[in-house]
């Protein structure tokens, strides 16, 4: 491929040096707005800090422990740093960090991690869901100006760092007026810069298609967009392939490591397992669409970090890839999913 560069938190990096890439992770953020009351009979297990005695229950009810949702305190930062070091040790090269406006982005910490681990970190701009914004009255033009500045000049809180993509651009269901403006502003910046973008859809099966409709009507290029969290949004194989054919964006399975069928944020959905995620990848492979797929973990709570008893950022490399090889994926397929597809999204 022609030599191209991407903006990391430590400056421009040749795309050929990115290595294996996780396209949807968080290294510092807070998710406390989404706290869920636990079942009354389990409440006593879900208060306080994470410990061995409540780790099993916490995996079933991760959003019912307030400490678990604080992903930017000193305990988290220490655990994240160690986890990213392990990701490097096990063959990782780059992490695309999806925290942006609304998710308490911490770019100085991202710089520290990159400096201490050697992992490339790409920061995001844009706006998460309206419910956690300080100012829901922002105009489309104001959002556009912030995103354009952060992509081309420097970040609001860290002027020496440019973001490398727009995301995760969040919406709920139904899509709010603020979220619609954010999608449209994202499309306008994308059209001007030809930059990569990533969307977080609301928890409704029609949400991904509606986001892509708004985005494309506003001028955004589908081939530069990721639709995240499809493993909790489009649950049938037919729907997935239909969406892939219609939307023409990247289809991302980014909840690897979650092995709990009960999904607190949408209890009516049966969360799929890693084995089922791999079966979906196989379906894309069988239909010659593997070049449209991306993988990640979307780690955003303490309990999924290794120091808190979780699987960590190395889970796909250490546990998922070997299982994929047993199911007939080749080394070339693995490179497509973890190197070539994300690199193409970031640079082409």
For each residue, the residues with C-beta under 8 A, 3 or more apart:
1: 4 15 16 343 347
2:
3: 14 15 16
4: 1 14 15 347 348
5: 12 13 14 15 347
6: 12 13 15 18 120 122 164 346 347
7: 11 12 13 122 151 162 163 164
8: 11 12 13 94 114 120 121 122 164
9: 107 110 111 114 121 122 123 161
10: 13 111 114 115 120 121
11: 7 8
12: 5 6 7 8
13: 5 6 7 8 10 17 18 120
14: 3 4 5 17
15: 1 3 4 5 6 18 343 346 347
16: 1 3
17: 13 14 93 120
18: 6 13 15 21 93 94 120 339 342 343 346
19: 91 92 93 94 120 339
20: 91 92 93 94 317 338 339
21: 18 93 94 95 96 338 339 342 343 346
22: 25 87 92 94 95 96 295 296 297 313 316
23: 96 198 226 252 254 294 295 296 342 345
24: 96 98 168 198 226 228 252 254 294 296 297 298
25: 22 95 96 97 98 296 297 298 299 313
26: 29 71 97 98 99 103 298 299 300
27: 80 84 95 97 99 106 109 110 113 121
28: 71 72 76 77 80 99 104 105 106 109 110
29: 26 71 72 99 103 104 105 106 300
30: 69 70 71 72 103 104
31: 34 63 69 71 103 300 301
32: 35 66 69 70
33: 131 132
34: 31 63 69 265
35: 32 63 64 66 69
36: 61 63 64 264 265
37: 64
38: 42 43 45 46 61 64
39: 42 43 61
40: 43
41:
42: 38 39 45 46 57 61 64
43: 38 39 40 46 47
44: 47
45: 38 42 53 54 57
46: 38 42 43 54 57 58 61 64 65
47: 43 44 65
48: 51 54 65 67
49: 67
50: 54 55 58 65 67 68 302 303 308 309
51: 48 54 55
52: 55 309
53: 45
54: 45 46 48 50 51 57 58 65
55: 50 51 52 58 59 303 308 309
56: 59 60
57: 42 45 46 54 60 61
58: 46 50 54 55 61 62 65 68 303
59: 55 56 62 259 260 303
60: 56 57 260 262
61: 36 38 39 42 46 57 58 64 65 264
62: 58 59 65 68 264 301 303
63: 31 34 35 36 68 69 264 265 301
64: 35 36 37 38 42 46 61 264
65: 46 47 48 50 54 58 61 62 68 69 303
66: 32 35 69 70
67: 48 49 50 70 302
68: 50 58 62 63 65 301 302 303
69: 30 31 32 34 35 63 65 66 301
70: 30 32 66 67 73 76 302
71: 26 28 29 30 31 76 300 301 302
72: 28 29 30 76 77 104 106 109
73: 70 76 77
74: 77 78
75: 78 79 302
76: 28 70 71 72 73 79 80 302 305
77: 28 72 73 74 80 81 109
78: 74 75 81 82 307
79: 75 76 82 83 302 305 306 307 308
80: 27 28 76 77 83 84 113 305
81: 77 78 84 85 112 113 116 117
82: 78 79 85 86 306 307
83: 79 80 86 87 305 306 307 312 313 314
84: 27 80 81 87 88 92 95 113 117 119 313
85: 81 82 88 89 116 117
86: 82 83 89 90 306 312 313 314
87: 22 83 84 90 92 95 117 119 312 313 314 317
88: 84 85 92 117 118 119
89: 85 86 314
90: 86 87 314 317 318
91: 19 20 317
92: 19 20 22 84 87 88 95 119 313 314 317
93: 17 18 19 20 21 119 120
94: 8 18 19 20 21 22 119 120 121 122 342
95: 21 22 25 27 84 87 92 119 120 121 122 313
96: 21 22 23 24 25 122 124 164 165 167 198 296 342 346
97: 25 26 27 110 121 122 123 124
98: 24 25 26 103 124 167 168 198 200 228 298
99: 26 27 28 29 103 104 105 106 123 124
100: 103 105 124 125 126 127 128 166 167 168 169
101: 105 125 126 127 128 133 146
102: 127 128 129 132 133 170
103: 26 29 30 31 98 99 100 128 132
104: 28 29 30 72 99
105: 28 29 99 100 101 123 124 157
106: 27 28 29 72 99 109 110
107: 9 110 111 123 155 157 158 161
108: 111 112 158
109: 27 28 72 77 106 112 113
110: 9 27 28 97 106 107 113 114 121 123
111: 9 10 107 108 114 115 121 158 161
112: 81 108 109 115 116
113: 27 80 81 84 109 110 116 117 119 121
114: 8 9 10 110 111 117 118 119 120 121
115: 10 111 112
116: 81 85 112 113
117: 81 84 85 87 88 113 114
118: 88 114
119: 84 87 88 92 93 94 95 113 114
120: 6 8 10 13 17 18 19 93 94 95 114
121: 8 9 10 27 94 95 97 110 111 113 114
122: 6 7 8 9 94 95 96 97 163 164 165 346
123: 9 97 99 105 107 110 155 161 163 164
124: 96 97 98 99 100 105 163 164 165 166 167 168 198
125: 100 101 146 147 150 151 155 163 165 166 167
126: 100 101 143 147 166 167 168 169 182 186 197
127: 100 101 102 133 138 143 169 170 178 179 182
128: 100 101 102 103 132 133 168 169 170 200
129: 102 132 133 170 171 172 176 179 200
130: 133 136 172 176 177 178 179
131: 33 172
132: 33 102 103 128 129
133: 101 102 127 128 129 130 136 138 178
134:
135: 138
136: 130 133 176 178
137: 178
138: 127 133 135 142 143 178 181
139: 142 143 181
140: 143 144 181 182 184 185 188
141: 144 145 185
142: 138 139 145 146
143: 126 127 138 139 140 146 147 181 182 185 186
144: 140 141 147 148 185 188 189
145: 141 142 148 149
146: 101 125 142 143 149 150 156
147: 125 126 143 144 150 151 166 185 186 189
148: 144 145 151 152 189 192 193
149: 145 146 152 153 154 156
150: 125 146 147 153 154 155 156 162 163
151: 7 125 147 148 162 163 166 189 193 195
152: 148 149 162 193
153: 149 150 159 162
154: 149 150 158 159 160 161 162
155: 107 123 125 150 158 159 161 162 163
156: 146 149 150
157: 105 107
158: 107 108 111 154 155 161
159: 153 154 155
160: 154
161: 9 107 111 123 154 155 158
162: 7 150 151 152 153 154 155
163: 7 122 123 124 125 150 151 155 166
164: 6 7 8 96 122 123 124 196 346
165: 96 122 124 125 195 196 197 198 346
166: 100 124 125 126 147 151 163 169 186 189 190 195 196 197 198
167: 96 98 100 124 125 126 196 197 198 199 200 226
168: 24 98 100 124 126 128 198 199 200 228
169: 100 126 127 128 166 182 183 186 197 198 199 200
170: 102 127 128 129 179 182 199 200
171: 129 175 176 179 180 182 183 199 200 201 202 207 211
172: 129 130 131 175 176 179 202 203
173: 201 202 203 204 207
174: 202
175: 171 172 179 180 183 202 207 210 211 214
176: 129 130 136 171 172 179 180
177: 130 180 181
178: 127 130 133 136 137 138 181 182
179: 127 129 130 170 171 172 175 176 182 183
180: 171 175 176 177 183 184 214
181: 138 139 140 143 177 178 184 185
182: 126 127 140 143 169 170 171 178 179 185 186
183: 169 171 175 179 180 186 187 199 211 214 215 218
184: 140 180 181 187 188 214 215 218
185: 140 141 143 144 147 181 182 188 189
186: 126 143 147 166 169 182 183 189 190 197 215 220
187: 183 184 190 191 214 215 216 217 218 219 220
188: 140 144 184 185 191 192 218 219 220
189: 144 147 148 151 166 185 186 192 193 195
190: 166 186 187 193 194 195 197 219 220 221 224 225
191: 187 188 194 219 220 221
192: 148 188 189
193: 148 151 152 189 190
194: 190 191 221 224
195: 151 165 166 189 190 224
196: 164 165 166 167 224 225 226 345 346
197: 126 165 166 167 169 186 190 215 220 224 225 226
198: 23 24 96 98 124 165 166 167 168 169 225 226 228 252
199: 167 168 169 170 171 183 208 211 212 215 225 226 227 228
200: 98 128 129 167 168 169 170 171 228 229
201: 171 173 204 207 208 211 227 228 229 233
202: 171 172 173 174 175 207
203: 172 173 207 232 233 265 266 269
204: 173 201 207 233
205: 208 233 234 235 239
206: 209 210
207: 171 173 175 201 202 203 204 210 211 233
208: 199 201 205 211 212 227 230 233 234 243 247
209: 206 212 213 243 246 247
210: 175 206 207 213 214
211: 171 175 183 199 201 207 208 214 215 227
212: 199 208 209 215 216 222 225 227 246 247 249
213: 209 210 216 217
214: 175 180 183 184 187 210 211 217 218
215: 183 184 186 187 197 199 211 212 218 220 222 225
216: 187 212 213 219 220 221 222
217: 187 213 214
218: 183 184 187 188 214 215
219: 187 188 190 191 216
220: 186 187 188 190 191 197 215 216 224 225
221: 190 191 194 216 224 225
222: 212 215 216 225 247 248 249
223: 248 249 348
224: 190 194 195 196 197 220 221 345
225: 190 196 197 198 199 212 215 220 221 222 249 250
226: 23 24 167 196 197 198 199 249 250 252 294 345
227: 199 201 208 211 212 230 243 247 249 250 251 252
228: 24 98 168 198 199 200 201 252 254 298
229: 200 201 232 233 252 254 255 298
230: 208 227 233 234 240 243 251 252 253
231: 253 254 255 271 272 277 280
232: 203 229 235 255 263 266 269 271 272
233: 201 203 204 205 207 208 229 230
234: 205 208 230 239 240 243
235: 205 232 239 269 270 272
236: 239 240
237: 240 241 280 283
238: 241 242
239: 205 234 235 236 242 243
240: 230 234 236 237 243 244 251 280 283 284
241: 237 238 244 245 283 284 287 289
242: 238 239 245 246
243: 208 209 227 230 234 239 240 246 247 251
244: 240 241 247 248 251 284 289 292
245: 241 242 248
246: 209 212 242 243
247: 208 209 212 222 227 243 244
248: 222 223 244 245
249: 212 222 223 225 226 227 292
250: 225 226 227 292 293 294 341 345
251: 227 230 240 243 244 284 292 293 294
252: 23 24 198 226 227 228 229 230 293 294 295 296
253: 230 231 256 277 280 281 293 294 295 296
254: 23 24 228 229 231 294 295 296 297 298
255: 229 231 232 258 271 277 297 298
256: 253 274 277 295 296 297 315 316 320
257: 274 297 299 304 310 311 315 316
258: 255 271 304
259: 59 273 274
260: 59 60 263 271
261: 270 271 272 273
262: 60 267 271
263: 232 260 266 267 269 270 271
264: 36 61 62 63 64 267
265: 34 36 63 203
266: 203 232 263 269
267: 262 263 264
268:
269: 203 232 235 263 266
270: 235 261 263
271: 231 232 255 258 260 261 262 263
272: 231 232 235 261 276 277 280
273: 259 261 276 277
274: 256 257 259 277 278 319 320 323
275: 278 279 323
276: 272 273 279 280
277: 231 253 255 256 272 273 274 280 281 320
278: 274 275 281 282 320 323 324 327
279: 275 276 282 283 327
280: 231 237 240 253 272 276 277 283 284
281: 253 277 278 284 285 290 293 295 324 329 337
282: 278 279 285 286 327 328 329
283: 237 240 241 279 280 286 287
284: 240 241 244 251 280 281 287 289 290 292 293
285: 281 282 288 289 290 329 333
286: 282 283
287: 241 283 284
288: 285
289: 241 244 284 285 292 293
290: 281 284 285 293 333 336 337
291: 336 340 341 344
292: 244 249 250 251 284 289 341
293: 250 251 252 253 281 284 289 290 337 341
294: 23 24 226 250 251 252 253 254 337 341 342 345
295: 22 23 252 253 254 256 281 316 320 337 338
296: 22 23 24 25 96 252 253 254 256 316
297: 22 24 25 254 255 256 257 304 311 313 315 316
298: 24 25 26 98 228 229 254 255
299: 25 26 257 304 305 310 312 313
300: 26 29 31 71 304
301: 31 62 63 68 69 71 304
302: 50 67 68 70 71 75 76 79 305 308 310
303: 50 55 58 59 62 65 68 308 309 310
304: 257 258 297 299 300 301 308 310 311 312
305: 76 79 80 83 299 302 308 310 312
306: 79 82 83 86 309 310 311 312
307: 78 79 82 83
308: 50 55 79 302 303 304 305
309: 50 52 55 303 306
310: 257 299 302 303 304 305 306
311: 257 297 304 306 314 315 319
312: 83 86 87 299 304 305 306 315
313: 22 25 83 84 86 87 92 95 297 299
314: 83 86 87 89 90 92 311 317 318
315: 256 257 297 311 312 318 319 320
316: 22 256 257 295 296 297 319 320 321 338
317: 20 87 90 91 92 314 320 321 338
318: 90 314 315 321 322
319: 274 311 315 316 322 323
320: 256 274 277 278 295 315 316 317 323 324
321: 316 317 318 324 325 334 338
322: 318 319 325 326
323: 274 275 278 319 320 326 327
324: 278 281 320 321 327 329 333 334
325: 321 322 328 329 330 331 334
326: 322 323
327: 278 279 282 323 324
328: 282 325
329: 281 282 285 324 325 333 334
330: 325 333 334
331: 325 334 335
332: 335 336
333: 285 290 324 329 330 336 337
334: 321 324 325 329 330 331 337 338
335: 331 332 338 339 340
336: 290 291 332 333 339 340 341
337: 281 290 293 294 295 333 334 341
338: 20 21 295 316 317 321 334 335 341 342
339: 18 19 20 21 335 336 342 343
340: 291 335 336 343 344
341: 250 291 292 293 294 336 337 338 344 345
342: 18 21 23 94 96 294 338 339 345 346
343: 1 15 18 21 339 340 346 347
344: 291 340 341 347 348
345: 23 196 224 226 250 294 341 342 348
346: 6 15 18 21 96 122 164 165 196 342 343
347: 1 4 5 6 15 343 344
348: 4 223 344 345
